[in-house]
């Protein structure tokens, strides 16, 4: 998910399991790119709406929405 006011920044999950708005560029490491690439899943509150899940191998936590 890209930031509107900082178009070179995306929501990324860091090792502390929190989401941040971080710069992600072509030159970024694979780990940085993966941390900014959530999986779209059926909505947690409403299956008709999307939720986003971070890669558990990067965060060690349950999905976030």
Secondary structure in CASP SS format (residue, H / E / C, confidence):
PFRMAT SS
TARGET T0000
AUTHOR 0000-0000-0000
METHOD secondary structure of the structure
MODEL  1
X C 1.00
X E 1.00
X C 1.00
X C 1.00
X C 1.00
X C 1.00
X C 1.00
X C 1.00
X E 1.00
X E 1.00
X E 1.00
X E 1.00
X E 1.00
X C 1.00
X C 1.00
X C 1.00
X C 1.00
X C 1.00
X E 1.00
X E 1.00
X E 1.00
X E 1.00
X E 1.00
X C 1.00
X C 1.00
X C 1.00
X C 1.00
X C 1.00
X C 1.00
X H 1.00
X H 1.00
X H 1.00
X H 1.00
X H 1.00
X H 1.00
X C 1.00
X C 1.00
X C 1.00
X E 1.00
X E 1.00
X E 1.00
X E 1.00
X C 1.00
X C 1.00
X C 1.00
X C 1.00
X C 1.00
X C 1.00
X C 1.00
X E 1.00
X E 1.00
X E 1.00
X E 1.00
X C 1.00
X C 1.00
X H 1.00
X H 1.00
X H 1.00
X H 1.00
X C 1.00
X C 1.00
X C 1.00
X C 1.00
X C 1.00
X C 1.00
END
